[in-house]
């Protein structure tokens, strides 16, 4: 990552691997970056190290010039990544973070449709766009909740759990798990589904 300079009036986008080993975050050196984006926050094994080094990258000497962004979804979180994310979410003031959760009703214009037996209707979707082509969040939320109502009736709660985690509507659906695998531990699935059903 290179600083924006008044001399060249240009910017450079650089991708730096920071998750391969404990030494990977040491690749983050320099200053003056206008933005540093840490992708797949919930999978990242070295968030603390990246946060520490990234904070220096967005400064010129001691003056903050840019922003550090942490983004991610929960397609396959790790326990350590989730622990770091939860810590950052609960201690935003300490880390100087402005939290933002974007739920699934914001950006999915076509919602899959399930039959009452829980099977997916192939190539059929609920179109939740408004007259201008933007996602109607109220329609999207209702379509997502309708799918959940169908899936939660199934004897095996795994499909219901996966749907909740792939298309979350509330931050607590994402942060209330402590496991290396979101999809395979039946004990965790049962525990989580019980909590979701009781809320």
BELQUI-V273617 format. One record per pair of residues at least 12 apart in sequence whose ideal C-beta (glycine too) atoms are under 10 Angstrom apart, sorted by sequence separation. I is the first residue (numbers start at 1). J is the second residue. D is the distance in whole Angstrom. If there is no record, write none. Layout:
i=I j=J d=D
i=I j=J d=D
This chain:
i=1 j=13 d=8
i=2 j=14 d=7
i=16 j=28 d=6
i=38 j=50 d=5
i=54 j=66 d=10
i=56 j=68 d=10
i=89 j=101 d=9
i=112 j=124 d=8
i=113 j=125 d=6
i=127 j=139 d=9
i=128 j=140 d=4
i=147 j=159 d=10
i=148 j=160 d=7
i=151 j=163 d=5
i=152 j=164 d=9
i=161 j=173 d=10
i=165 j=177 d=8
i=177 j=189 d=10
i=179 j=191 d=10
i=1 j=14 d=5
i=16 j=29 d=10
i=25 j=38 d=10
i=38 j=51 d=8
i=54 j=67 d=10
i=55 j=68 d=6
i=72 j=85 d=7
i=112 j=125 d=6
i=113 j=126 d=6
i=126 j=139 d=8
i=128 j=141 d=9
i=147 j=160 d=9
i=150 j=163 d=9
i=151 j=164 d=9
i=179 j=192 d=9
i=1 j=15 d=10
i=36 j=50 d=8
i=54 j=68 d=5
i=70 j=84 d=9
i=110 j=124 d=10
i=111 j=125 d=6
i=112 j=126 d=8
i=126 j=140 d=8
i=128 j=142 d=8
i=177 j=191 d=9
i=1 j=16 d=7
i=36 j=51 d=10
i=53 j=68 d=10
i=54 j=69 d=9
i=70 j=85 d=8
i=110 j=125 d=4
i=111 j=126 d=4
i=128 j=143 d=6
i=148 j=163 d=6
i=176 j=191 d=9
i=177 j=192 d=6
i=14 j=30 d=10
i=38 j=54 d=7
i=54 j=70 d=9
i=109 j=125 d=9
i=110 j=126 d=7
i=111 j=127 d=8
i=126 j=142 d=9
i=127 j=143 d=9
i=128 j=144 d=9
i=147 j=163 d=6
i=148 j=164 d=7
i=161 j=177 d=9
i=166 j=182 d=10
i=176 j=192 d=7
i=36 j=53 d=9
i=37 j=54 d=9
i=51 j=68 d=7
i=108 j=125 d=9
i=109 j=126 d=10
i=110 j=127 d=6
i=111 j=128 d=6
i=126 j=143 d=4
i=147 j=164 d=10
i=165 j=182 d=6
i=36 j=54 d=5
i=50 j=68 d=9
i=70 j=88 d=7
i=108 j=126 d=10
i=109 j=127 d=7
i=110 j=128 d=7
i=125 j=143 d=9
i=126 j=144 d=9
i=165 j=183 d=8
i=177 j=195 d=10
i=14 j=33 d=9
i=19 j=38 d=9
i=25 j=44 d=10
i=36 j=55 d=9
i=51 j=70 d=8
i=70 j=89 d=10
i=109 j=128 d=6
i=110 j=129 d=8
i=144 j=163 d=8
i=148 j=167 d=9
i=173 j=192 d=9
i=176 j=195 d=7
i=16 j=36 d=9
i=18 j=38 d=7
i=19 j=39 d=10
i=25 j=45 d=10
i=26 j=46 d=10
i=36 j=56 d=10
i=50 j=70 d=9
i=108 j=128 d=7
i=109 j=129 d=5
i=126 j=146 d=8
i=144 j=164 d=9
i=147 j=167 d=8
i=162 j=182 d=8
i=176 j=196 d=9
i=12 j=33 d=9
i=18 j=39 d=10
i=19 j=40 d=8
i=24 j=45 d=9
i=25 j=46 d=5
i=28 j=49 d=9
i=33 j=54 d=8
i=36 j=57 d=5
i=109 j=130 d=10
i=126 j=147 d=9
i=148 j=169 d=9
i=161 j=182 d=8
i=162 j=183 d=6
i=11 j=33 d=9
i=13 j=35 d=9
i=15 j=37 d=10
i=24 j=46 d=7
i=25 j=47 d=9
i=28 j=50 d=7
i=35 j=57 d=9
i=36 j=58 d=6
i=145 j=167 d=10
i=161 j=183 d=8
i=173 j=195 d=10
i=11 j=34 d=7
i=22 j=45 d=8
i=23 j=46 d=9
i=25 j=48 d=9
i=26 j=49 d=8
i=27 j=50 d=10
i=30 j=53 d=10
i=33 j=56 d=9
i=34 j=57 d=10
i=35 j=58 d=7
i=47 j=70 d=8
i=105 j=128 d=8
i=144 j=167 d=5
i=172 j=195 d=9
i=173 j=196 d=7
i=176 j=199 d=10
i=11 j=35 d=9
i=13 j=37 d=10
i=15 j=39 d=9
i=19 j=43 d=7
i=21 j=45 d=9
i=22 j=46 d=7
i=25 j=49 d=4
i=28 j=52 d=9
i=29 j=53 d=7
i=33 j=57 d=5
i=34 j=58 d=7
i=109 j=133 d=8
i=111 j=135 d=10
i=143 j=167 d=10
i=144 j=168 d=9
i=145 j=169 d=8
i=172 j=196 d=9
i=19 j=44 d=5
i=20 j=45 d=9
i=21 j=46 d=9
i=24 j=49 d=8
i=25 j=50 d=5
i=28 j=53 d=4
i=31 j=56 d=7
i=32 j=57 d=8
i=33 j=58 d=5
i=47 j=72 d=10
i=70 j=95 d=10
i=109 j=134 d=8
i=110 j=135 d=10
i=144 j=169 d=6
i=158 j=183 d=7
i=18 j=44 d=7
i=19 j=45 d=6
i=20 j=46 d=9
i=23 j=49 d=9
i=24 j=50 d=9
i=25 j=51 d=9
i=27 j=53 d=9
i=28 j=54 d=6
i=30 j=56 d=8
i=31 j=57 d=6
i=32 j=58 d=8
i=33 j=59 d=9
i=44 j=70 d=9
i=109 j=135 d=5
i=158 j=184 d=9
i=170 j=196 d=10
i=173 j=199 d=9
i=1 j=28 d=8
i=3 j=30 d=7
i=5 j=32 d=8
i=18 j=45 d=9
i=19 j=46 d=6
i=22 j=49 d=8
i=25 j=52 d=8
i=26 j=53 d=7
i=28 j=55 d=10
i=29 j=56 d=8
i=30 j=57 d=6
i=31 j=58 d=8
i=32 j=59 d=8
i=33 j=60 d=9
i=68 j=95 d=10
i=70 j=97 d=8
i=108 j=135 d=7
i=109 j=136 d=9
i=120 j=147 d=9
i=140 j=167 d=9
i=161 j=188 d=9
i=162 j=189 d=9
i=165 j=192 d=9
i=172 j=199 d=8
i=1 j=29 d=9
i=2 j=30 d=7
i=3 j=31 d=6
i=4 j=32 d=6
i=18 j=46 d=6
i=19 j=47 d=9
i=25 j=53 d=5
i=28 j=56 d=8
i=29 j=57 d=8
i=31 j=59 d=6
i=32 j=60 d=5
i=41 j=69 d=10
i=42 j=70 d=10
i=44 j=72 d=8
i=68 j=96 d=9
i=69 j=97 d=10
i=107 j=135 d=6
i=111 j=139 d=9
i=141 j=169 d=6
i=158 j=186 d=8
i=161 j=189 d=5
i=164 j=192 d=8
i=1 j=30 d=6
i=2 j=31 d=10
i=3 j=32 d=2
i=4 j=33 d=8
i=18 j=47 d=9
i=25 j=54 d=9
i=28 j=57 d=6
i=30 j=59 d=10
i=31 j=60 d=5
i=32 j=61 d=9
i=41 j=70 d=5
i=42 j=71 d=10
i=43 j=72 d=7
i=68 j=97 d=9
i=70 j=99 d=9
i=71 j=100 d=9
i=73 j=102 d=10
i=106 j=135 d=7
i=108 j=137 d=10
i=111 j=140 d=6
i=118 j=147 d=10
i=140 j=169 d=10
i=157 j=186 d=9
i=160 j=189 d=9
i=161 j=190 d=9
i=164 j=193 d=9
i=170 j=199 d=9
i=1 j=31 d=9
i=2 j=32 d=7
i=3 j=33 d=7
i=4 j=34 d=6
i=31 j=61 d=7
i=36 j=66 d=7
i=37 j=67 d=9
i=38 j=68 d=7
i=39 j=69 d=9
i=40 j=70 d=10
i=41 j=71 d=6
i=42 j=72 d=5
i=43 j=73 d=9
i=105 j=135 d=7
i=107 j=137 d=10
i=109 j=139 d=10
i=110 j=140 d=9
i=111 j=141 d=10
i=113 j=143 d=8
i=156 j=186 d=9
i=1 j=32 d=8
i=2 j=33 d=7
i=3 j=34 d=8
i=18 j=49 d=8
i=19 j=50 d=8
i=31 j=62 d=10
i=32 j=63 d=10
i=34 j=65 d=7
i=35 j=66 d=5
i=36 j=67 d=8
i=37 j=68 d=8
i=38 j=69 d=7
i=39 j=70 d=9
i=40 j=71 d=8
i=41 j=72 d=4
i=42 j=73 d=7
i=43 j=74 d=9
i=67 j=98 d=9
i=69 j=100 d=10
i=71 j=102 d=9
i=73 j=104 d=10
i=104 j=135 d=10
i=105 j=136 d=9
i=106 j=137 d=6
i=109 j=140 d=8
i=111 j=142 d=9
i=112 j=143 d=9
i=119 j=150 d=10
i=158 j=189 d=6
i=161 j=192 d=6
i=1 j=33 d=4
i=18 j=50 d=5
i=31 j=63 d=10
i=33 j=65 d=8
i=34 j=66 d=4
i=35 j=67 d=6
i=36 j=68 d=5
i=37 j=69 d=5
i=38 j=70 d=5
i=39 j=71 d=6
i=40 j=72 d=5
i=41 j=73 d=9
i=42 j=74 d=5
i=43 j=75 d=8
i=48 j=80 d=10
i=64 j=96 d=9
i=105 j=137 d=4
i=108 j=140 d=6
i=111 j=143 d=4
i=112 j=144 d=10
i=114 j=146 d=8
i=118 j=150 d=6
i=157 j=189 d=6
i=158 j=190 d=10
i=160 j=192 d=9
i=161 j=193 d=6
i=164 j=196 d=6
i=1 j=34 d=9
i=32 j=65 d=6
i=33 j=66 d=5
i=34 j=67 d=8
i=35 j=68 d=8
i=36 j=69 d=7
i=37 j=70 d=8
i=38 j=71 d=7
i=39 j=72 d=6
i=40 j=73 d=8
i=41 j=74 d=10
i=42 j=75 d=9
i=43 j=76 d=6
i=44 j=77 d=10
i=45 j=78 d=7
i=47 j=80 d=8
i=51 j=84 d=9
i=104 j=137 d=10
i=105 j=138 d=8
i=107 j=140 d=9
i=110 j=143 d=9
i=111 j=144 d=6
i=113 j=146 d=9
i=114 j=147 d=5
i=116 j=149 d=10
i=117 j=150 d=8
i=118 j=151 d=6
i=156 j=189 d=9
i=157 j=190 d=7
i=160 j=193 d=6
i=1 j=35 d=9
i=16 j=50 d=9
i=31 j=65 d=8
i=32 j=66 d=8
i=33 j=67 d=9
i=35 j=69 d=6
i=36 j=70 d=10
i=37 j=71 d=6
i=38 j=72 d=8
i=39 j=73 d=10
i=40 j=74 d=10
i=42 j=76 d=8
i=43 j=77 d=6
i=44 j=78 d=8
i=46 j=80 d=9
i=47 j=81 d=7
i=50 j=84 d=10
i=103 j=137 d=9
i=105 j=139 d=9
i=106 j=140 d=8
i=113 j=147 d=8
i=114 j=148 d=9
i=116 j=150 d=6
i=118 j=152 d=10
i=1 j=36 d=7
i=18 j=53 d=8
i=31 j=66 d=9
i=33 j=68 d=9
i=40 j=75 d=9
i=42 j=77 d=4
i=43 j=78 d=6
i=45 j=80 d=6
i=46 j=81 d=9
i=105 j=140 d=4
i=106 j=141 d=10
i=108 j=143 d=9
i=111 j=146 d=8
i=112 j=147 d=7
i=114 j=149 d=9
i=115 j=150 d=8
i=118 j=153 d=8
i=157 j=192 d=8
i=158 j=193 d=9
i=161 j=196 d=8
i=18 j=54 d=9
i=40 j=76 d=9
i=41 j=77 d=9
i=42 j=78 d=7
i=44 j=80 d=8
i=45 j=81 d=7
i=47 j=83 d=9
i=48 j=84 d=6
i=104 j=140 d=7
i=105 j=141 d=4
i=108 j=144 d=8
i=111 j=147 d=7
i=114 j=150 d=5
i=117 j=153 d=9
i=118 j=154 d=5
i=157 j=193 d=4
i=160 j=196 d=8
i=16 j=53 d=10
i=40 j=77 d=9
i=43 j=80 d=9
i=44 j=81 d=5
i=47 j=84 d=4
i=51 j=88 d=8
i=103 j=140 d=9
i=104 j=141 d=8
i=105 j=142 d=9
i=113 j=150 d=9
i=114 j=151 d=7
i=116 j=153 d=8
i=117 j=154 d=8
i=118 j=155 d=10
i=156 j=193 d=10
i=157 j=194 d=9
i=160 j=197 d=9
i=40 j=78 d=10
i=42 j=80 d=10
i=43 j=81 d=5
i=46 j=84 d=9
i=47 j=85 d=7
i=103 j=141 d=8
i=105 j=143 d=9
i=118 j=156 d=9
i=42 j=81 d=5
i=43 j=82 d=9
i=45 j=84 d=9
i=48 j=87 d=9
i=104 j=143 d=10
i=105 j=144 d=7
i=120 j=159 d=9
i=157 j=196 d=9
i=41 j=81 d=7
i=42 j=82 d=6
i=44 j=84 d=7
i=47 j=87 d=9
i=48 j=88 d=9
i=55 j=95 d=9
i=104 j=144 d=6
i=105 j=145 d=10
i=114 j=154 d=10
i=119 j=159 d=10
i=157 j=197 d=9
i=16 j=57 d=10
i=40 j=81 d=8
i=41 j=82 d=9
i=42 j=83 d=10
i=44 j=85 d=9
i=47 j=88 d=7
i=55 j=96 d=8
i=103 j=144 d=9
i=118 j=159 d=6
i=152 j=193 d=7
i=42 j=84 d=8
i=43 j=85 d=10
i=118 j=160 d=9
i=41 j=84 d=8
i=42 j=85 d=5
i=41 j=85 d=5
i=42 j=86 d=10
i=51 j=95 d=7
i=152 j=196 d=8
i=114 j=159 d=9
i=152 j=197 d=7
i=51 j=97 d=9
i=41 j=88 d=8
i=41 j=89 d=10
i=148 j=196 d=9
i=114 j=163 d=9
i=112 j=163 d=9
i=1 j=54 d=9
i=3 j=57 d=9
i=112 j=167 d=9
i=1 j=57 d=6
i=3 j=59 d=10
i=4 j=60 d=10
i=111 j=167 d=8
i=1 j=58 d=9
i=3 j=60 d=7
i=104 j=163 d=10
i=108 j=167 d=7
i=104 j=164 d=10
i=4 j=65 d=8
i=3 j=65 d=8
i=4 j=66 d=9
i=19 j=81 d=9
i=104 j=166 d=8
i=105 j=167 d=9
i=3 j=66 d=9
i=104 j=167 d=4
i=105 j=168 d=10
i=103 j=167 d=8
i=104 j=168 d=6
i=105 j=169 d=7
i=1 j=66 d=9
i=103 j=168 d=6
i=104 j=169 d=6
i=102 j=168 d=9
i=103 j=169 d=5
i=101 j=168 d=8
i=103 j=170 d=7
i=101 j=169 d=10
i=103 j=171 d=8
i=101 j=170 d=8
i=102 j=171 d=10
i=104 j=173 d=10
i=101 j=171 d=4
i=103 j=173 d=9
i=100 j=171 d=10
i=101 j=172 d=10
i=103 j=174 d=10
i=99 j=171 d=8
i=101 j=174 d=8
i=101 j=175 d=10
i=89 j=171 d=7
i=89 j=174 d=9
i=90 j=175 d=9
i=89 j=175 d=6
i=75 j=162 d=10
i=77 j=165 d=9
i=86 j=174 d=9
i=76 j=165 d=10
i=85 j=174 d=8
i=86 j=175 d=5
i=74 j=164 d=10
i=75 j=165 d=8
i=85 j=175 d=7
i=86 j=176 d=9
i=74 j=165 d=5
i=75 j=166 d=7
i=86 j=177 d=10
i=73 j=165 d=9
i=74 j=166 d=8
i=82 j=174 d=9
i=86 j=178 d=9
i=73 j=166 d=8
i=82 j=175 d=7
i=74 j=168 d=7
i=82 j=176 d=10
i=73 j=168 d=8
i=82 j=177 d=7
i=83 j=178 d=7
i=82 j=178 d=7
i=77 j=174 d=8
i=82 j=179 d=8
i=79 j=177 d=9
i=82 j=180 d=9
i=74 j=173 d=9
i=79 j=178 d=6
i=81 j=180 d=10
i=74 j=174 d=5
i=77 j=177 d=8
i=79 j=179 d=6
i=80 j=180 d=9
i=82 j=182 d=9
i=73 j=174 d=9
i=74 j=175 d=9
i=78 j=179 d=9
i=79 j=180 d=5
i=72 j=174 d=10
i=77 j=179 d=8
i=78 j=180 d=6
i=79 j=181 d=9
i=74 j=177 d=9
i=77 j=180 d=8
i=78 j=181 d=9
i=76 j=180 d=10
i=77 j=181 d=9
i=78 j=182 d=10
i=76 j=181 d=8
i=77 j=182 d=6
i=76 j=182 d=7
i=75 j=182 d=8
i=76 j=183 d=8
i=74 j=182 d=6
i=75 j=183 d=9
i=42 j=174 d=8
i=42 j=175 d=10
i=42 j=182 d=9
